[in-house]
Amino acid sequence: MPIKKGVRSVAQNRKARHEYFIEDTYECGVALVGTEVKSVRGGKCNIKDAYAVIKDGEALVIGMHISPYEQGNIFNCDPFRTRKLLLHKAEIRKLKTLSQTDGYSLIPLQLYIKDGLVKMELAVAKGKKLYDKRHDIADRDAKRDIERRMKNAD
């Protein structure tokens, strides 16, 4: 069976851009077992409450939910288990120093399949305050209002 080329999004963390300022993003692989890969290909995963940590020189994602595969029987594993992220050592060191900076977190933005491999877009993010969120909402409403008026003016 040939490997399909291209990128197909499987899961997104839409609240992340509302809750955090995204400073930088990284593409990393995710170490999964066979039944988890089949479940991800079926779209049965959730990264809404997930976050990443650097522990003992390894990048780990915590809180990512991958539903058990229907035909997986004994080969299925815990849906919320901690999974290893596949990054270069230099990237892990850089992420560790960034994540130890006050207020910064490692947040998964997107899980996707690229050329047959499961990949994750990982962001270095800083949490927004309530007034920042209100400001973003006001800006978005103003842009929407301007677009509506420009459309009606034509």
Secondary structure, 3 states (H helix, E strand, C coil): CCCCCCEEEEEECCCHHHHEEEEEEEEEEECCCHHHHHHHHCCCEECCCCEEEEECCEEEEECCEECCCCCCHHHCCCCCCCEEEECCHHHHHHHHHHHHCCCEEEEEEEEEEECCEEEEEEEEEEECCHHHHHHHHHHHHHHHHHHHHHHHHC
